[in-house]
Amino acid sequence: MIEVFVHSFAPYEDVDFYREMSQHVICAPELARWATEAQSKFKGRLLPEKDYTVLEQVLQVANETNEKVLVFDISRITDKLKAIKRGVNKTPTVVINGKKYERIEEIQRALQSISSKPNL
């Protein structure tokens, strides 16, 4: 099992802009383009580039090796408590079979070692 701890955030919304403009796509096409280009897996929330990259790498390796993946978003209080319980202090962090990896280089090495193992 692979556990991934990431930290999502809400995009900045300028209230004055919304008061002046309609939210229709025709009236504000740059908003629609921005919304479709946002890389997010958390219902309108965004991930920092490091977290997103690690999450994509983990999902790719898990798909190749049939590993189960649990994703924890520490911006939510329940996932934050789980992170504290597991000793996770920063993101992105990956826990593979109970071993914690916090630096991106460590995470990539661990994922390479998993993907290079033959499936039994």
Jmol script that loads the backbone (N, CA, C; Angstrom):
load data "model"
ATOM      1  N   MET A   1       0.834  -1.176   0.000  1.00  0.00           N
ATOM      2  CA  MET A   1       0.000   0.000   0.000  1.00  0.00           C
ATOM      3  C   MET A   1       0.883   1.246   0.000  1.00  0.00           C
ATOM      4  N   ILE A   2       0.472   2.234  -0.779  1.00  0.00           N
ATOM      5  CA  ILE A   2       1.198   3.498  -0.862  1.00  0.00           C
ATOM      6  C   ILE A   2       0.279   4.601  -0.346  1.00  0.00           C
ATOM      7  N   GLU A   3       0.772   5.369   0.615  1.00  0.00           N
ATOM      8  CA  GLU A   3       0.032   6.519   1.135  1.00  0.00           C
ATOM      9  C   GLU A   3       0.726   7.787   0.666  1.00  0.00           C
ATOM     10  N   VAL A   4      -0.046   8.724   0.141  1.00  0.00           N
ATOM     11  CA  VAL A   4       0.498   9.984  -0.357  1.00  0.00           C
ATOM     12  C   VAL A   4      -0.144  11.123   0.426  1.00  0.00           C
ATOM     13  N   PHE A   5       0.696  11.987   0.992  1.00  0.00           N
ATOM     14  CA  PHE A   5       0.215  13.154   1.729  1.00  0.00           C
ATOM     15  C   PHE A   5       0.519  14.401   0.914  1.00  0.00           C
ATOM     16  N   VAL A   6      -0.527  15.135   0.544  1.00  0.00           N
ATOM     17  CA  VAL A   6      -0.389  16.367  -0.228  1.00  0.00           C
ATOM     18  C   VAL A   6      -1.151  17.477   0.493  1.00  0.00           C
ATOM     19  N   HIS A   7      -0.928  18.708   0.052  1.00  0.00           N
ATOM     20  CA  HIS A   7      -1.605  19.858   0.653  1.00  0.00           C
ATOM     21  C   HIS A   7      -2.217  20.697  -0.458  1.00  0.00           C
ATOM     22  N   SER A   8      -3.539  20.667  -0.565  1.00  0.00           N
ATOM     23  CA  SER A   8      -4.215  21.447  -1.601  1.00  0.00           C
ATOM     24  C   SER A   8      -4.566  22.830  -1.063  1.00  0.00           C
ATOM     25  N   PHE A   9      -4.907  23.714  -1.978  1.00  0.00           N
ATOM     26  CA  PHE A   9      -5.326  25.056  -1.570  1.00  0.00           C
ATOM     27  C   PHE A   9      -6.383  25.559  -2.541  1.00  0.00           C
ATOM     28  N   ALA A  10      -7.176  26.500  -2.069  1.00  0.00           N
ATOM     29  CA  ALA A  10      -8.210  27.091  -2.914  1.00  0.00           C
ATOM     30  C   ALA A  10      -7.585  28.179  -3.771  1.00  0.00           C
ATOM     31  N   PRO A  11      -8.014  28.291  -5.013  1.00  0.00           N
ATOM     32  CA  PRO A  11      -7.478  29.368  -5.853  1.00  0.00           C
ATOM     33  C   PRO A  11      -7.947  30.721  -5.345  1.00  0.00           C
ATOM     34  N   TYR A  12      -7.131  31.721  -5.585  1.00  0.00           N
ATOM     35  CA  TYR A  12      -7.471  33.077  -5.184  1.00  0.00           C
ATOM     36  C   TYR A  12      -8.605  33.591  -6.055  1.00  0.00           C
ATOM     37  N   GLU A  13      -9.597  34.168  -5.426  1.00  0.00           N
ATOM     38  CA  GLU A  13     -10.715  34.739  -6.163  1.00  0.00           C
ATOM     39  C   GLU A  13     -10.841  36.209  -5.794  1.00  0.00           C
ATOM     40  N   ASP A  14     -10.759  37.066  -6.769  1.00  0.00           N
ATOM     41  CA  ASP A  14     -10.888  38.496  -6.552  1.00  0.00           C
ATOM     42  C   ASP A  14     -12.370  38.856  -6.481  1.00  0.00           C
ATOM     43  N   VAL A  15     -12.832  39.236  -5.303  1.00  0.00           N
ATOM     44  CA  VAL A  15     -14.245  39.526  -5.090  1.00  0.00           C
ATOM     45  C   VAL A  15     -14.696  40.706  -5.946  1.00  0.00           C
ATOM     46  N   ASP A  16     -13.880  41.734  -6.044  1.00  0.00           N
ATOM     47  CA  ASP A  16     -14.256  42.896  -6.856  1.00  0.00           C
ATOM     48  C   ASP A  16     -14.447  42.517  -8.318  1.00  0.00           C
ATOM     49  N   PHE A  17     -13.625  41.607  -8.802  1.00  0.00           N
ATOM     50  CA  PHE A  17     -13.753  41.159 -10.187  1.00  0.00           C
ATOM     51  C   PHE A  17     -15.101  40.477 -10.406  1.00  0.00           C
ATOM     52  N   TYR A  18     -15.504  39.634  -9.459  1.00  0.00           N
ATOM     53  CA  TYR A  18     -16.776  38.940  -9.597  1.00  0.00           C
ATOM     54  C   TYR A  18     -17.961  39.883  -9.501  1.00  0.00           C
ATOM     55  N   ARG A  19     -17.821  40.951  -8.755  1.00  0.00           N
ATOM     56  CA  ARG A  19     -18.903  41.933  -8.676  1.00  0.00           C
ATOM     57  C   ARG A  19     -19.073  42.666 -10.002  1.00  0.00           C
ATOM     58  N   GLU A  20     -17.991  42.909 -10.698  1.00  0.00           N
ATOM     59  CA  GLU A  20     -18.037  43.672 -11.941  1.00  0.00           C
ATOM     60  C   GLU A  20     -18.406  42.815 -13.142  1.00  0.00           C
ATOM     61  N   MET A  21     -17.981  41.576 -13.141  1.00  0.00           N
ATOM     62  CA  MET A  21     -18.178  40.715 -14.312  1.00  0.00           C
ATOM     63  C   MET A  21     -19.233  39.654 -14.025  1.00  0.00           C
ATOM     64  N   SER A  22     -19.883  39.243 -15.062  1.00  0.00           N
ATOM     65  CA  SER A  22     -20.775  38.105 -14.957  1.00  0.00           C
ATOM     66  C   SER A  22     -19.918  36.848 -14.948  1.00  0.00           C
ATOM     67  N   GLN A  23     -20.435  35.767 -14.396  1.00  0.00           N
ATOM     68  CA  GLN A  23     -19.663  34.528 -14.366  1.00  0.00           C
ATOM     69  C   GLN A  23     -19.938  33.655 -15.589  1.00  0.00           C
ATOM     70  N   HIS A  24     -20.665  34.188 -16.556  1.00  0.00           N
ATOM     71  CA  HIS A  24     -20.924  33.432 -17.777  1.00  0.00           C
ATOM     72  C   HIS A  24     -19.647  33.311 -18.596  1.00  0.00           C
ATOM     73  N   VAL A  25     -19.501  32.202 -19.263  1.00  0.00           N
ATOM     74  CA  VAL A  25     -18.308  31.946 -20.067  1.00  0.00           C
ATOM     75  C   VAL A  25     -18.170  32.971 -21.187  1.00  0.00           C
ATOM     76  N   ILE A  26     -19.278  33.373 -21.773  1.00  0.00           N
ATOM     77  CA  ILE A  26     -19.221  34.329 -22.881  1.00  0.00           C
ATOM     78  C   ILE A  26     -18.748  35.696 -22.392  1.00  0.00           C
ATOM     79  N   CYS A  27     -19.159  36.091 -21.187  1.00  0.00           N
ATOM     80  CA  CYS A  27     -18.777  37.400 -20.650  1.00  0.00           C
ATOM     81  C   CYS A  27     -17.348  37.423 -20.120  1.00  0.00           C
ATOM     82  N   ALA A  28     -16.873  36.299 -19.660  1.00  0.00           N
ATOM     83  CA  ALA A  28     -15.535  36.246 -19.070  1.00  0.00           C
ATOM     84  C   ALA A  28     -14.817  34.982 -19.534  1.00  0.00           C
ATOM     85  N   PRO A  29     -14.396  34.921 -20.798  1.00  0.00           N
ATOM     86  CA  PRO A  29     -13.778  33.693 -21.321  1.00  0.00           C
ATOM     87  C   PRO A  29     -12.468  33.336 -20.629  1.00  0.00           C
ATOM     88  N   GLU A  30     -11.743  34.323 -20.099  1.00  0.00           N
ATOM     89  CA  GLU A  30     -10.483  33.990 -19.432  1.00  0.00           C
ATOM     90  C   GLU A  30     -10.710  33.182 -18.158  1.00  0.00           C
ATOM     91  N   LEU A  31     -11.857  33.331 -17.512  1.00  0.00           N
ATOM     92  CA  LEU A  31     -12.162  32.519 -16.331  1.00  0.00           C
ATOM     93  C   LEU A  31     -12.398  31.067 -16.715  1.00  0.00           C
ATOM     94  N   ALA A  32     -13.104  30.834 -17.787  1.00  0.00           N
ATOM     95  CA  ALA A  32     -13.383  29.463 -18.216  1.00  0.00           C
ATOM     96  C   ALA A  32     -12.099  28.771 -18.637  1.00  0.00           C
ATOM     97  N   ARG A  33     -11.245  29.486 -19.358  1.00  0.00           N
ATOM     98  CA  ARG A  33      -9.980  28.896 -19.785  1.00  0.00           C
ATOM     99  C   ARG A  33      -9.127  28.576 -18.568  1.00  0.00           C
ATOM    100  N   TRP A  34      -9.088  29.501 -17.633  1.00  0.00           N
ATOM    101  CA  TRP A  34      -8.305  29.279 -16.422  1.00  0.00           C
ATOM    102  C   TRP A  34      -8.827  28.073 -15.657  1.00  0.00           C
ATOM    103  N   ALA A  35     -10.135  27.946 -15.558  1.00  0.00           N
ATOM    104  CA  ALA A  35     -10.721  26.842 -14.799  1.00  0.00           C
ATOM    105  C   ALA A  35     -10.428  25.502 -15.456  1.00  0.00           C
ATOM    106  N   THR A  36     -10.421  25.440 -16.778  1.00  0.00           N
ATOM    107  CA  THR A  36     -10.170  24.162 -17.434  1.00  0.00           C
ATOM    108  C   THR A  36      -8.695  23.796 -17.410  1.00  0.00           C
ATOM    109  N   GLU A  37      -7.809  24.779 -17.288  1.00  0.00           N
ATOM    110  CA  GLU A  37      -6.382  24.485 -17.261  1.00  0.00           C
ATOM    111  C   GLU A  37      -5.887  24.132 -15.861  1.00  0.00           C
ATOM    112  N   ALA A  38      -6.690  24.368 -14.846  1.00  0.00           N
ATOM    113  CA  ALA A  38      -6.269  24.102 -13.471  1.00  0.00           C
ATOM    114  C   ALA A  38      -6.111  22.606 -13.264  1.00  0.00           C
ATOM    115  N   GLN A  39      -4.934  22.203 -12.801  1.00  0.00           N
ATOM    116  CA  GLN A  39      -4.679  20.792 -12.544  1.00  0.00           C
ATOM    117  C   GLN A  39      -5.123  20.484 -11.117  1.00  0.00           C
ATOM    118  N   SER A  40      -6.200  19.773 -10.987  1.00  0.00           N
ATOM    119  CA  SER A  40      -6.731  19.517  -9.659  1.00  0.00           C
ATOM    120  C   SER A  40      -7.452  18.183  -9.629  1.00  0.00           C
ATOM    121  N   LYS A  41      -7.368  17.531  -8.511  1.00  0.00           N
ATOM    122  CA  LYS A  41      -8.095  16.295  -8.300  1.00  0.00           C
ATOM    123  C   LYS A  41      -8.992  16.423  -7.076  1.00  0.00           C
ATOM    124  N   PHE A  42      -9.152  17.615  -6.559  1.00  0.00           N
ATOM    125  CA  PHE A  42      -9.845  17.809  -5.295  1.00  0.00           C
ATOM    126  C   PHE A  42     -10.970  18.827  -5.402  1.00  0.00           C
ATOM    127  N   LYS A  43     -11.920  18.628  -6.304  1.00  0.00           N
ATOM    128  CA  LYS A  43     -13.126  19.448  -6.420  1.00  0.00           C
ATOM    129  C   LYS A  43     -12.836  20.941  -6.406  1.00  0.00           C
ATOM    130  N   GLY A  44     -12.139  21.423  -7.385  1.00  0.00           N
ATOM    131  CA  GLY A  44     -11.894  22.851  -7.505  1.00  0.00           C
ATOM    132  C   GLY A  44     -10.714  23.367  -6.723  1.00  0.00           C
ATOM    133  N   ARG A  45      -9.968  22.495  -6.083  1.00  0.00           N
ATOM    134  CA  ARG A  45      -8.785  22.912  -5.335  1.00  0.00           C
ATOM    135  C   ARG A  45      -7.550  22.652  -6.191  1.00  0.00           C
ATOM    136  N   LEU A  46      -6.488  23.332  -5.876  1.00  0.00           N
ATOM    137  CA  LEU A  46      -5.248  23.205  -6.637  1.00  0.00           C
ATOM    138  C   LEU A  46      -4.173  22.549  -5.786  1.00  0.00           C
ATOM    139  N   LEU A  47      -3.213  21.940  -6.450  1.00  0.00           N
ATOM    140  CA  LEU A  47      -2.064  21.348  -5.767  1.00  0.00           C
ATOM    141  C   LEU A  47      -0.810  22.102  -6.166  1.00  0.00           C
ATOM    142  N   PRO A  48       0.128  22.282  -5.226  1.00  0.00           N
ATOM    143  CA  PRO A  48       1.433  22.827  -5.618  1.00  0.00           C
ATOM    144  C   PRO A  48       2.095  21.885  -6.626  1.00  0.00           C
ATOM    145  N   GLU A  49       2.966  22.424  -7.443  1.00  0.00           N
ATOM    146  CA  GLU A  49       3.579  21.640  -8.524  1.00  0.00           C
ATOM    147  C   GLU A  49       4.292  20.393  -7.996  1.00  0.00           C
ATOM    148  N   LYS A  50       5.023  20.525  -6.875  1.00  0.00           N
ATOM    149  CA  LYS A  50       5.736  19.361  -6.317  1.00  0.00           C
ATOM    150  C   LYS A  50       4.756  18.265  -5.924  1.00  0.00           C
ATOM    151  N   ASP A  51       3.692  18.643  -5.229  1.00  0.00           N
ATOM    152  CA  ASP A  51       2.716  17.658  -4.780  1.00  0.00           C
ATOM    153  C   ASP A  51       2.039  16.978  -5.967  1.00  0.00           C
ATOM    154  N   TYR A  52       1.686  17.767  -6.972  1.00  0.00           N
ATOM    155  CA  TYR A  52       1.021  17.219  -8.153  1.00  0.00           C
ATOM    156  C   TYR A  52       1.931  16.240  -8.893  1.00  0.00           C
ATOM    157  N   THR A  53       3.199  16.604  -9.040  1.00  0.00           N
ATOM    158  CA  THR A  53       4.155  15.744  -9.742  1.00  0.00           C
ATOM    159  C   THR A  53       4.325  14.416  -9.017  1.00  0.00           C
ATOM    160  N   VAL A  54       4.499  14.477  -7.705  1.00  0.00           N
ATOM    161  CA  VAL A  54       4.666  13.246  -6.920  1.00  0.00           C
ATOM    162  C   VAL A  54       3.407  12.390  -6.995  1.00  0.00           C
ATOM    163  N   LEU A  55       2.250  13.009  -6.883  1.00  0.00           N
ATOM    164  CA  LEU A  55       0.998  12.255  -6.952  1.00  0.00           C
ATOM    165  C   LEU A  55       0.850  11.554  -8.299  1.00  0.00           C
ATOM    166  N   GLU A  56       1.167  12.237  -9.381  1.00  0.00           N
ATOM    167  CA  GLU A  56       1.095  11.624 -10.708  1.00  0.00           C
ATOM    168  C   GLU A  56       2.077  10.459 -10.830  1.00  0.00           C
ATOM    169  N   GLN A  57       3.291  10.614 -10.301  1.00  0.00           N
ATOM    170  CA  GLN A  57       4.277   9.531 -10.360  1.00  0.00           C
ATOM    171  C   GLN A  57       3.808   8.324  -9.555  1.00  0.00           C
ATOM    172  N   VAL A  58       3.249   8.576  -8.375  1.00  0.00           N
ATOM    173  CA  VAL A  58       2.753   7.481  -7.538  1.00  0.00           C
ATOM    174  C   VAL A  58       1.612   6.753  -8.244  1.00  0.00           C
ATOM    175  N   LEU A  59       0.688   7.489  -8.820  1.00  0.00           N
ATOM    176  CA  LEU A  59      -0.436   6.857  -9.513  1.00  0.00           C
ATOM    177  C   LEU A  59       0.031   6.044 -10.716  1.00  0.00           C
ATOM    178  N   GLN A  60       1.045   6.525 -11.409  1.00  0.00           N
ATOM    179  CA  GLN A  60       1.584   5.787 -12.555  1.00  0.00           C
ATOM    180  C   GLN A  60       2.221   4.475 -12.097  1.00  0.00           C
ATOM    181  N   VAL A  61       3.040   4.528 -11.048  1.00  0.00           N
ATOM    182  CA  VAL A  61       3.681   3.311 -10.530  1.00  0.00           C
ATOM    183  C   VAL A  61       2.629   2.356  -9.977  1.00  0.00           C
ATOM    184  N   ALA A  62       1.642   2.888  -9.278  1.00  0.00           N
ATOM    185  CA  ALA A  62       0.591   2.039  -8.718  1.00  0.00           C
ATOM    186  C   ALA A  62      -0.201   1.349  -9.819  1.00  0.00           C
ATOM    187  N   ASN A  63      -0.413   2.032 -10.911  1.00  0.00           N
ATOM    188  CA  ASN A  63      -1.119   1.438 -12.039  1.00  0.00           C
ATOM    189  C   ASN A  63      -0.312   0.295 -12.647  1.00  0.00           C
ATOM    190  N   GLU A  64       0.999   0.458 -12.723  1.00  0.00           N
ATOM    191  CA  GLU A  64       1.868  -0.584 -13.283  1.00  0.00           C
ATOM    192  C   GLU A  64       1.987  -1.790 -12.359  1.00  0.00           C
ATOM    193  N   THR A  65       1.991  -1.555 -11.048  1.00  0.00           N
ATOM    194  CA  THR A  65       2.259  -2.620 -10.083  1.00  0.00           C
ATOM    195  C   THR A  65       1.024  -3.101  -9.333  1.00  0.00           C
ATOM    196  N   ASN A  66      -0.144  -2.539  -9.646  1.00  0.00           N
ATOM    197  CA  ASN A  66      -1.395  -2.894  -8.968  1.00  0.00           C
ATOM    198  C   ASN A  66      -1.345  -2.634  -7.466  1.00  0.00           C
ATOM    199  N   GLU A  67      -0.614  -1.618  -7.062  1.00  0.00           N
ATOM    200  CA  GLU A  67      -0.565  -1.218  -5.652  1.00  0.00           C
ATOM    201  C   GLU A  67      -1.792  -0.376  -5.326  1.00  0.00           C
ATOM    202  N   LYS A  68      -2.246  -0.485  -4.088  1.00  0.00           N
ATOM    203  CA  LYS A  68      -3.353   0.347  -3.621  1.00  0.00           C
ATOM    204  C   LYS A  68      -2.780   1.687  -3.166  1.00  0.00           C
ATOM    205  N   VAL A  69      -3.451   2.794  -3.521  1.00  0.00           N
ATOM    206  CA  VAL A  69      -2.982   4.135  -3.171  1.00  0.00           C
ATOM    207  C   VAL A  69      -4.039   4.832  -2.322  1.00  0.00           C
ATOM    208  N   LEU A  70      -3.599   5.401  -1.209  1.00  0.00           N
ATOM    209  CA  LEU A  70      -4.451   6.254  -0.385  1.00  0.00           C
ATOM    210  C   LEU A  70      -3.881   7.661  -0.434  1.00  0.00           C
ATOM    211  N   VAL A  71      -4.715   8.632  -0.786  1.00  0.00           N
ATOM    212  CA  VAL A  71      -4.275  10.021  -0.871  1.00  0.00           C
ATOM    213  C   VAL A  71      -4.892  10.788   0.284  1.00  0.00           C
ATOM    214  N   PHE A  72      -4.042  11.487   1.035  1.00  0.00           N
ATOM    215  CA  PHE A  72      -4.482  12.310   2.155  1.00  0.00           C
ATOM    216  C   PHE A  72      -4.186  13.767   1.839  1.00  0.00           C
ATOM    217  N   ASP A  73      -5.198  14.606   1.951  1.00  0.00           N
ATOM    218  CA  ASP A  73      -5.055  16.043   1.722  1.00  0.00           C
ATOM    219  C   ASP A  73      -5.016  16.723   3.085  1.00  0.00           C
ATOM    220  N   ILE A  74      -3.838  17.169   3.512  1.00  0.00           N
ATOM    221  CA  ILE A  74      -3.703  17.678   4.877  1.00  0.00           C
ATOM    222  C   ILE A  74      -4.339  19.053   5.080  1.00  0.00           C
ATOM    223  N   SER A  75      -4.952  19.616   4.047  1.00  0.00           N
ATOM    224  CA  SER A  75      -5.707  20.843   4.263  1.00  0.00           C
ATOM    225  C   SER A  75      -7.055  20.527   4.921  1.00  0.00           C
ATOM    226  N   ARG A  76      -7.446  19.270   4.917  1.00  0.00           N
ATOM    227  CA  ARG A  76      -8.652  18.822   5.621  1.00  0.00           C
ATOM    228  C   ARG A  76      -8.246  18.332   7.007  1.00  0.00           C
ATOM    229  N   ILE A  77      -9.034  18.658   7.990  1.00  0.00           N
ATOM    230  CA  ILE A  77      -8.657  18.389   9.383  1.00  0.00           C
ATOM    231  C   ILE A  77      -8.504  16.895   9.662  1.00  0.00           C
ATOM    232  N   THR A  78      -9.362  16.052   9.098  1.00  0.00           N
ATOM    233  CA  THR A  78      -9.250  14.618   9.375  1.00  0.00           C
ATOM    234  C   THR A  78      -7.957  14.044   8.799  1.00  0.00           C
ATOM    235  N   ASP A  79      -7.609  14.471   7.590  1.00  0.00           N
ATOM    236  CA  ASP A  79      -6.357  14.003   6.987  1.00  0.00           C
ATOM    237  C   ASP A  79      -5.146  14.612   7.681  1.00  0.00           C
ATOM    238  N   LYS A  80      -5.278  15.832   8.180  1.00  0.00           N
ATOM    239  CA  LYS A  80      -4.189  16.469   8.934  1.00  0.00           C
ATOM    240  C   LYS A  80      -3.904  15.672  10.207  1.00  0.00           C
ATOM    241  N   LEU A  81      -4.945  15.224  10.890  1.00  0.00           N
ATOM    242  CA  LEU A  81      -4.763  14.416  12.096  1.00  0.00           C
ATOM    243  C   LEU A  81      -4.101  13.076  11.772  1.00  0.00           C
ATOM    244  N   LYS A  82      -4.470  12.471  10.648  1.00  0.00           N
ATOM    245  CA  LYS A  82      -3.823  11.225  10.229  1.00  0.00           C
ATOM    246  C   LYS A  82      -2.348  11.459   9.925  1.00  0.00           C
ATOM    247  N   ALA A  83      -2.042  12.603   9.316  1.00  0.00           N
ATOM    248  CA  ALA A  83      -0.644  12.934   9.015  1.00  0.00           C
ATOM    249  C   ALA A  83       0.152  13.116  10.300  1.00  0.00           C
ATOM    250  N   ILE A  84      -0.412  13.814  11.263  1.00  0.00           N
ATOM    251  CA  ILE A  84       0.273  14.017  12.547  1.00  0.00           C
ATOM    252  C   ILE A  84       0.512  12.677  13.223  1.00  0.00           C
ATOM    253  N   LYS A  85      -0.481  11.806  13.187  1.00  0.00           N
ATOM    254  CA  LYS A  85      -0.361  10.479  13.805  1.00  0.00           C
ATOM    255  C   LYS A  85       0.756   9.655  13.167  1.00  0.00           C
ATOM    256  N   ARG A  86       0.967   9.831  11.859  1.00  0.00           N
ATOM    257  CA  ARG A  86       2.010   9.082  11.147  1.00  0.00           C
ATOM    258  C   ARG A  86       3.353   9.813  11.119  1.00  0.00           C
ATOM    259  N   GLY A  87       3.419  10.992  11.737  1.00  0.00           N
ATOM    260  CA  GLY A  87       4.679  11.730  11.797  1.00  0.00           C
ATOM    261  C   GLY A  87       5.013  12.505  10.540  1.00  0.00           C
ATOM    262  N   VAL A  88       4.011  12.814   9.733  1.00  0.00           N
ATOM    263  CA  VAL A  88       4.226  13.568   8.499  1.00  0.00           C
ATOM    264  C   VAL A  88       4.165  15.053   8.822  1.00  0.00           C
ATOM    265  N   ASN A  89       5.262  15.765   8.520  1.00  0.00           N
ATOM    266  CA  ASN A  89       5.342  17.185   8.836  1.00  0.00           C
ATOM    267  C   ASN A  89       5.300  18.090   7.618  1.00  0.00           C
ATOM    268  N   LYS A  90       5.586  17.553   6.434  1.00  0.00           N
ATOM    269  CA  LYS A  90       5.588  18.384   5.231  1.00  0.00           C
ATOM    270  C   LYS A  90       5.085  17.570   4.052  1.00  0.00           C
ATOM    271  N   THR A  91       4.767  18.291   2.997  1.00  0.00           N
ATOM    272  CA  THR A  91       4.290  17.622   1.792  1.00  0.00           C
ATOM    273  C   THR A  91       5.194  17.992   0.627  1.00  0.00           C
ATOM    274  N   PRO A  92       5.295  17.160  -0.364  1.00  0.00           N
ATOM    275  CA  PRO A  92       4.676  15.849  -0.454  1.00  0.00           C
ATOM    276  C   PRO A  92       5.454  14.816   0.358  1.00  0.00           C
ATOM    277  N   THR A  93       4.733  13.902   0.943  1.00  0.00           N
ATOM    278  CA  THR A  93       5.327  12.777   1.660  1.00  0.00           C
ATOM    279  C   THR A  93       4.644  11.504   1.180  1.00  0.00           C
ATOM    280  N   VAL A  94       5.436  10.470   0.993  1.00  0.00           N
ATOM    281  CA  VAL A  94       4.916   9.180   0.559  1.00  0.00           C
ATOM    282  C   VAL A  94       5.327   8.139   1.589  1.00  0.00           C
ATOM    283  N   VAL A  95       4.369   7.315   1.995  1.00  0.00           N
ATOM    284  CA  VAL A  95       4.640   6.206   2.906  1.00  0.00           C
ATOM    285  C   VAL A  95       4.387   4.922   2.131  1.00  0.00           C
ATOM    286  N   ILE A  96       5.456   4.135   1.986  1.00  0.00           N
ATOM    287  CA  ILE A  96       5.369   2.876   1.249  1.00  0.00           C
ATOM    288  C   ILE A  96       5.692   1.747   2.210  1.00  0.00           C
ATOM    289  N   ASN A  97       4.699   0.894   2.443  1.00  0.00           N
ATOM    290  CA  ASN A  97       4.851  -0.243   3.360  1.00  0.00           C
ATOM    291  C   ASN A  97       5.422   0.189   4.705  1.00  0.00           C
ATOM    292  N   GLY A  98       4.940   1.300   5.236  1.00  0.00           N
ATOM    293  CA  GLY A  98       5.344   1.771   6.555  1.00  0.00           C
ATOM    294  C   GLY A  98       6.592   2.631   6.585  1.00  0.00           C
ATOM    295  N   LYS A  99       7.308   2.768   5.484  1.00  0.00           N
ATOM    296  CA  LYS A  99       8.518   3.587   5.443  1.00  0.00           C
ATOM    297  C   LYS A  99       8.192   4.937   4.817  1.00  0.00           C
ATOM    298  N   LYS A 100       8.606   6.007   5.504  1.00  0.00           N
ATOM    299  CA  LYS A 100       8.261   7.371   5.105  1.00  0.00           C
ATOM    300  C   LYS A 100       9.355   7.991   4.242  1.00  0.00           C
ATOM    301  N   TYR A 101       8.946   8.631   3.138  1.00  0.00           N
ATOM    302  CA  TYR A 101       9.857   9.342   2.239  1.00  0.00           C
ATOM    303  C   TYR A 101       9.346  10.772   2.084  1.00  0.00           C
ATOM    304  N   GLU A 102      10.207  11.752   2.418  1.00  0.00           N
ATOM    305  CA  GLU A 102       9.774  13.150   2.374  1.00  0.00           C
ATOM    306  C   GLU A 102      10.415  13.954   1.250  1.00  0.00           C
ATOM    307  N   ARG A 103      11.642  13.680   0.929  1.00  0.00           N
ATOM    308  CA  ARG A 103      12.309  14.444  -0.138  1.00  0.00           C
ATOM    309  C   ARG A 103      11.949  13.846  -1.493  1.00  0.00           C
ATOM    310  N   ILE A 104      11.855  14.693  -2.492  1.00  0.00           N
ATOM    311  CA  ILE A 104      11.431  14.245  -3.822  1.00  0.00           C
ATOM    312  C   ILE A 104      12.390  13.206  -4.390  1.00  0.00           C
ATOM    313  N   GLU A 105      13.689  13.392  -4.161  1.00  0.00           N
ATOM    314  CA  GLU A 105      14.667  12.420  -4.661  1.00  0.00           C
ATOM    315  C   GLU A 105      14.453  11.057  -4.012  1.00  0.00           C
ATOM    316  N   GLU A 106      14.181  11.044  -2.696  1.00  0.00           N
ATOM    317  CA  GLU A 106      13.918   9.781  -1.995  1.00  0.00           C
ATOM    318  C   GLU A 106      12.648   9.121  -2.528  1.00  0.00           C
ATOM    319  N   ILE A 107      11.631   9.931  -2.751  1.00  0.00           N
ATOM    320  CA  ILE A 107      10.361   9.403  -3.253  1.00  0.00           C
ATOM    321  C   ILE A 107      10.554   8.767  -4.627  1.00  0.00           C
ATOM    322  N   GLN A 108      11.291   9.450  -5.501  1.00  0.00           N
ATOM    323  CA  GLN A 108      11.515   8.914  -6.845  1.00  0.00           C
ATOM    324  C   GLN A 108      12.320   7.623  -6.812  1.00  0.00           C
ATOM    325  N   ARG A 109      13.335   7.549  -5.937  1.00  0.00           N
ATOM    326  CA  ARG A 109      14.110   6.304  -5.815  1.00  0.00           C
ATOM    327  C   ARG A 109      13.233   5.167  -5.303  1.00  0.00           C
ATOM    328  N   ALA A 110      12.399   5.455  -4.314  1.00  0.00           N
ATOM    329  CA  ALA A 110      11.518   4.427  -3.763  1.00  0.00           C
ATOM    330  C   ALA A 110      10.524   3.939  -4.812  1.00  0.00           C
ATOM    331  N   LEU A 111       9.990   4.858  -5.585  1.00  0.00           N
ATOM    332  CA  LEU A 111       9.047   4.466  -6.635  1.00  0.00           C
ATOM    333  C   LEU A 111       9.729   3.658  -7.729  1.00  0.00           C
ATOM    334  N   GLN A 112      10.976   4.007  -8.065  1.00  0.00           N
ATOM    335  CA  GLN A 112      11.721   3.235  -9.064  1.00  0.00           C
ATOM    336  C   GLN A 112      11.989   1.825  -8.565  1.00  0.00           C
ATOM    337  N   SER A 113      12.296   1.693  -7.275  1.00  0.00           N
ATOM    338  CA  SER A 113      12.558   0.351  -6.741  1.00  0.00           C
ATOM    339  C   SER A 113      11.293  -0.497  -6.743  1.00  0.00           C
ATOM    340  N   ILE A 114      10.153   0.120  -6.519  1.00  0.00           N
ATOM    341  CA  ILE A 114       8.890  -0.622  -6.565  1.00  0.00           C
ATOM    342  C   ILE A 114       8.580  -1.054  -7.994  1.00  0.00           C
ATOM    343  N   SER A 115       8.733  -0.129  -8.936  1.00  0.00           N
ATOM    344  CA  SER A 115       8.370  -0.452 -10.321  1.00  0.00           C
ATOM    345  C   SER A 115       9.343  -1.433 -10.966  1.00  0.00           C
ATOM    346  N   SER A 116      10.568  -1.527 -10.425  1.00  0.00           N
ATOM    347  CA  SER A 116      11.537  -2.463 -11.003  1.00  0.00           C
ATOM    348  C   SER A 116      11.401  -3.872 -10.437  1.00  0.00           C
ATOM    349  N   LYS A 117      10.652  -4.027  -9.331  1.00  0.00           N
ATOM    350  CA  LYS A 117      10.442  -5.362  -8.771  1.00  0.00           C
ATOM    351  C   LYS A 117       9.490  -6.144  -9.666  1.00  0.00           C
ATOM    352  N   PRO A 118       9.782  -7.428  -9.879  1.00  0.00           N
ATOM    353  CA  PRO A 118       8.855  -8.235 -10.688  1.00  0.00           C
ATOM    354  C   PRO A 118       7.579  -8.515  -9.906  1.00  0.00           C
ATOM    355  N   ASN A 119       6.449  -8.491 -10.593  1.00  0.00           N
ATOM    356  CA  ASN A 119       5.172  -8.817  -9.954  1.00  0.00           C
ATOM    357  C   ASN A 119       5.070 -10.320  -9.775  1.00  0.00           C
ATOM    358  N   LEU A 120       4.680 -10.726  -8.588  1.00  0.00           N
ATOM    359  CA  LEU A 120       4.556 -12.164  -8.305  1.00  0.00           C
ATOM    360  C   LEU A 120       3.124 -12.616  -8.434  1.00  0.00           C
TER     361      LEU A 120
END
end "model"
wireframe off; spacefill off
backbone 0.3
color backbone group
